[in-house]
């Protein structure tokens, strides 16, 4: 069986080595059929229903429209959950989300569990790739190329118009996570249209990083 996640990680690592950058995966999303995969997922642990007041519910409200939000289930206390898709046929498909893989204040999801889930579902629909820097971002040049949307301590590029890049977020991670040292994160949401042929827009991403750092 092909190890899809390992291929993506190797792709990133090779680029990082060749270009002196440090891109990391923070989030993995996988669309899957509950009809065929739920039984295998249940073996991994206890999937409990997410409460409306939880952090995961807050994430769903940011990501989805009101009429798209359905029930969600978290694996034990891991940063892993899936939510039912509202697209027809209703509740037959779901989206698995594995998040917080690159963080500084708490443990990331278990590597063994991540690999088990990806191996079970045999797919990756999209990933968030992040770049962390202690240097404050330079947004003036970025605003000449993209339409920037400011919200609290974050800047969103919701329509980058770059193949495979769905969204870009720049935010102060030190404030968000209560870190003791300056840290900003640039995060790219990347669609994976074909897992049989892994290709990521890393050169475009590095160009944006260079612009934000004032090197463009």
C-alpha positions in Angstrom: 0.0 0.0 0.0 1.3 3.5 -0.9 2.1 5.6 2.1 0.5 8.9 1.0 1.4 10.9 4.1 5.0 9.8 3.9 5.2 10.9 0.2 3.8 14.3 1.1 6.3 14.7 4.0 9.2 13.6 1.8 8.1 16.1 -0.9 8.1 18.9 1.8 11.4 17.8 3.3 13.2 17.7 -0.1 12.0 21.2 -0.9 13.0 22.5 2.6 16.5 21.1 2.2 17.0 22.4 -1.3 15.6 25.9 -0.6 16.5 26.6 3.0 12.9 26.9 4.3 11.0 25.1 7.0 7.5 24.2 5.8 5.6 21.9 8.1 2.2 20.1 8.0 -0.2 21.4 10.6 -3.6 20.0 9.5 -4.7 17.1 7.3 -8.3 16.7 5.9 -9.7 13.6 4.3 -13.2 13.2 2.8 -14.4 9.6 3.2 -17.4 7.3 3.1 -18.7 6.5 6.5 -20.5 3.5 5.1 -17.2 1.8 4.3 -14.7 3.2 6.8 -16.5 3.8 10.1 -16.1 0.3 11.5 -12.3 0.5 10.9 -12.1 3.9 12.6 -14.0 2.7 15.6 -11.2 0.3 16.4 -8.8 3.2 16.9 -10.5 4.5 20.1 -13.6 6.3 21.5 -15.2 8.8 19.2 -17.4 11.0 21.3 -19.8 13.7 20.1 -18.5 17.2 20.2 -20.4 19.7 22.4 -21.5 23.0 21.0 -19.2 24.9 23.4 -16.1 23.0 22.5 -13.0 24.4 20.6 -13.8 22.0 17.7 -17.3 23.5 17.4 -15.7 26.9 17.2 -13.4 25.7 14.4 -16.4 24.3 12.5 -18.3 27.6 12.7 -15.3 29.4 11.3 -15.0 27.0 8.4 -18.6 26.2 7.5 -21.8 28.1 6.8 -24.6 27.7 9.3 -26.6 25.3 7.1 -23.5 23.1 6.5 -22.7 22.5 10.2 -23.6 19.0 11.3 -22.6 16.7 14.2 -18.9 16.1 14.9 -17.0 13.4 16.7 -13.6 13.7 18.4 -11.2 10.8 19.0 -10.6 10.6 22.7 -8.8 13.8 23.7 -6.7 14.0 20.5 -6.8 16.9 18.0 -8.6 14.6 15.7 -12.3 14.7 14.7 -14.7 14.1 11.8 -17.9 15.9 10.9 -20.7 14.7 8.8 -21.0 16.2 5.3 -24.3 17.9 4.6 -24.0 17.3 0.9 -26.3 14.6 -0.6 -26.6 11.8 0.2 -26.8 13.4 3.6 -24.5 11.9 6.4 -23.2 9.2 4.1 -19.8 11.1 3.8 -17.7 12.8 6.4 -14.6 15.0 6.6 -11.8 13.8 8.9 -9.6 16.6 10.4 -6.3 16.1 12.1 -5.0 19.4 13.4 -2.4 20.9 15.7 0.5 18.8 14.3 2.9 21.7 14.5 2.6 23.5 17.9 4.6 24.6 20.9 2.4 24.5 24.0 0.9 21.0 24.0 1.5 17.6 22.5 0.5 17.1 18.8 -1.7 14.1 17.8 -0.1 10.7 18.1 2.0 10.0 15.0 0.9 6.3 15.1 -2.7 7.3 15.2 -2.3 9.8 12.3 -0.7 7.1 10.2 -3.4 4.6 11.1 -6.2 7.0 10.1 -4.5 7.9 6.8 -3.8 4.3 6.1 -7.4 3.4 6.8 -8.9 6.1 4.7 -6.2 5.9 2.0 -6.6 9.5 0.9 -5.7 13.1 1.7 -8.1 15.8 0.5 -6.3 18.9 1.7 -3.5 20.0 4.1 -2.5 23.1 5.9 1.2 23.8 5.5 2.7 26.4 7.8 5.8 28.5 8.0 6.7 30.0 11.4 9.0 33.0 11.8 10.0 35.3 14.7 10.1 38.3 12.3 7.0 40.4 12.0 5.3 40.1 8.5 5.6 42.9 6.0 2.1 43.2 4.6 2.5 46.3 2.4 4.0 44.4 -0.6 1.6 41.5 0.0 -1.4 43.9 -0.3 -0.2 45.0 -3.8 -0.7 41.4 -5.0 -3.7 40.1 -2.9 -6.9 41.3 -1.4 -6.2 41.2 2.4 -9.0 40.7 4.9 -8.1 41.7 8.5 -9.8 40.0 11.4 -8.6 40.4 15.0 -4.9 39.4 15.0 -5.1 37.6 11.6 -4.9 38.5 8.0 -6.7 36.3 5.4 -6.2 35.9 1.7 -9.4 34.1 0.8 -9.0 34.1 -3.0 -5.2 33.7 -3.7 -6.0 32.7 -7.4 -3.0 30.3 -7.3 -3.5 26.7 -8.4 -4.1 24.3 -5.4 -3.8 27.1 -2.8 -7.3 27.7 -1.4 -6.5 30.2 1.4 -3.6 31.9 3.1 -3.7 33.1 6.7 -1.0 35.2 8.5 -1.3 35.6 12.2 0.5 36.3 15.5 0.9 32.8 16.9 2.6 34.1 20.1 -0.6 36.0 21.0 -2.9 33.1 20.0 -1.0 30.5 22.0 0.4 32.6 24.8 4.1 32.1 23.8 6.9 33.8 25.6 8.8 34.8 22.4 7.6 36.5 19.2 6.3 34.1 16.5 4.2 34.7 13.4 2.6 31.9 11.3 1.9 31.9 7.6 -0.5 29.1 6.8 -1.5 27.8 3.4 -4.5 25.6 2.8 -3.7 23.4 -0.1 -6.0 21.1 -2.0 -4.7 17.6 -3.0 -6.6 16.9 -6.3 -4.8 13.6 -7.0 -3.0 11.6 -4.4 -1.7 9.3 -7.1 0.5 12.2 -8.3 1.7 14.3 -5.3 2.5 17.9 -6.4 2.5 21.0 -4.1 2.8 24.7 -5.1 5.9 25.1 -2.9 7.7 27.6 -5.2 4.6 29.9 -5.1 4.5 29.5 -1.3 8.2 30.4 -1.0 7.7 33.5 -3.1 4.9 34.6 -0.8 7.1 33.9 2.3 9.9 36.0 0.7 7.4 38.9 0.1 6.1 38.7 3.7 9.7 38.7 5.0 10.6 41.7 2.8 12.8 39.7 0.5 10.6 39.7 -2.5 
